């Protein structure tokens, strides 16, 4: 019986440390966002993973937009996946400057449409201070042992929901993705030329 109790306690401590370290990393990212410290935000961000995450979402939204009007074949999907990813990567690289990333996380918008697509209506990461994640644990979604998703929007509806994805890198958690609402992705996809 003692060994069973020991296993339960060890499992509880492991789970507490796992989620606690993620929330600790998130609190530092939120503090850097509140302070508008672009360098600290970039230091707590895995930029290549964040870029891939956003590019994949944009390409998927573009494919949905194109396939709404006509059938998209397998070869075309592969071509759009390859070529579209390079177009989306160029678009995303403009979004991921320290200034733009800070504005996106702090204000929930990216209004400078000259350098990047205009994004508005996203929740501010600084608003996480108003959310008690311990009482609203449903906002945290386990993806895999090194990846967690935390919903930062009030709504859980995919049309409105925004989540951030944290990736464990050695002993720290870094921002590795922003799951944009479907309506925002449709707006971005609509700004791309349809072929």
Beta strands, then each sheet from edge to edge (+ up, - down):
strand 1: 140-144
strand 2: 147-151
strand 3: 163-169
strand 4: 172-179
sheet 1: 1+ 2- 3+ 4-
end
